[in-house]
Amino acid sequence: MAGRDKEAFYTQAIPAFLRIWVTEGKEAALSFIREVSDEIRSGKGWRWVVRSHRVGKGDKFLIDAGFKVGETATYAYKDKKRKIVSVSAEDGYDVDYYTKQFKAVVE
């Protein structure tokens, strides 16, 4: 699941979860997943939800956010439904959206 255009909870947390399960056991792995989930839910999980994506002509919401076509945008959704993005942890992110996404991936 490598890729710049995926959130770190896909590319880092899930592989780490599997590694921990194999090396340390089920309880340690589930504890790790709870920690990541708590970080995301608390609004302090920017490192898990941020993504990078090369802006294309069809990425109107990224262009509207100030990115240029061809540029690599690093962002998280601040409001997923309205496609509003934030570019820093200080701007925050859509906690409900990312909590649901993470839960679906884990399940």
C-alpha positions in Angstrom: 0.0 0.0 0.0 2.8 2.4 -0.7 2.0 5.7 -2.3 2.3 9.4 -1.7 -1.4 9.9 -2.5 -2.6 7.7 0.4 -2.9 8.7 4.0 -0.2 7.4 6.4 -2.8 5.2 8.3 -2.9 3.1 5.1 0.8 3.1 4.3 2.3 3.1 7.8 -0.2 2.2 10.5 -1.6 -0.9 8.9 1.8 -2.5 8.0 3.0 -1.6 11.5 -0.1 -3.2 13.0 0.6 -6.4 11.1 4.3 -6.4 12.1 3.4 -5.9 15.7 0.8 -8.7 15.5 3.5 -11.1 14.2 6.3 -10.1 16.5 4.5 -9.0 19.7 1.1 -10.6 19.5 -2.5 -9.7 19.1 -2.9 -7.6 22.3 0.1 -5.3 21.4 -1.2 -4.9 17.8 -4.7 -4.0 19.0 -3.2 -1.6 21.5 -1.3 0.1 18.7 -4.4 0.5 16.6 -6.3 2.0 19.6 -3.5 4.5 20.0 -3.6 5.5 16.3 -7.4 5.7 16.4 -7.3 7.9 19.6 -4.8 10.2 18.0 -7.0 10.7 14.9 -10.2 11.1 16.9 -8.6 13.7 19.3 -7.5 15.9 16.4 -3.8 15.3 17.1 -3.3 12.7 14.3 -2.1 14.9 11.5 0.8 12.6 10.7 -1.7 9.8 10.1 -4.1 11.7 7.9 -1.9 14.0 5.8 -1.4 13.0 2.2 0.6 14.3 -0.8 -0.9 14.3 -4.3 0.3 15.8 -7.6 -2.3 18.4 -8.6 -4.0 17.7 -11.9 -6.3 19.9 -14.0 -9.4 18.1 -12.5 -8.4 18.8 -8.9 -10.5 21.9 -8.6 -10.7 21.8 -4.8 -6.9 21.8 -4.6 -6.5 24.6 -7.2 -9.1 26.6 -5.2 -7.0 26.0 -2.1 -4.1 27.7 -3.8 -2.1 24.8 -5.3 -1.0 24.9 -8.9 -1.4 22.2 -11.6 1.7 20.0 -11.5 2.6 20.9 -8.0 2.6 18.3 -5.2 0.0 19.3 -2.7 0.4 18.1 0.9 -2.9 18.4 2.7 -5.7 16.8 4.7 -9.4 17.3 4.4 -10.7 20.0 6.7 -14.2 19.4 5.5 -14.5 16.3 3.3 -18.1 16.9 2.1 -17.3 20.4 0.9 -13.8 19.4 -0.3 -12.1 22.0 1.8 -8.5 21.2 2.7 -6.0 22.2 5.4 -2.3 22.4 4.8 -1.0 22.2 8.4 -1.8 20.5 11.6 -2.7 23.9 13.1 -5.5 24.2 10.5 -7.0 20.9 11.8 -8.7 18.1 9.8 -12.1 16.4 9.4 -12.0 14.2 12.5 -15.3 12.4 11.8 -14.3 11.6 8.2 -10.8 10.2 9.1 -12.1 8.4 12.2 -14.6 6.5 10.0 -12.0 5.9 7.2 -9.6 4.5 9.7 -12.2 2.3 11.4 -13.2 0.9 8.0 -9.6 0.1 7.1 -9.0 -1.7 10.4 -12.2 -3.7 10.2 
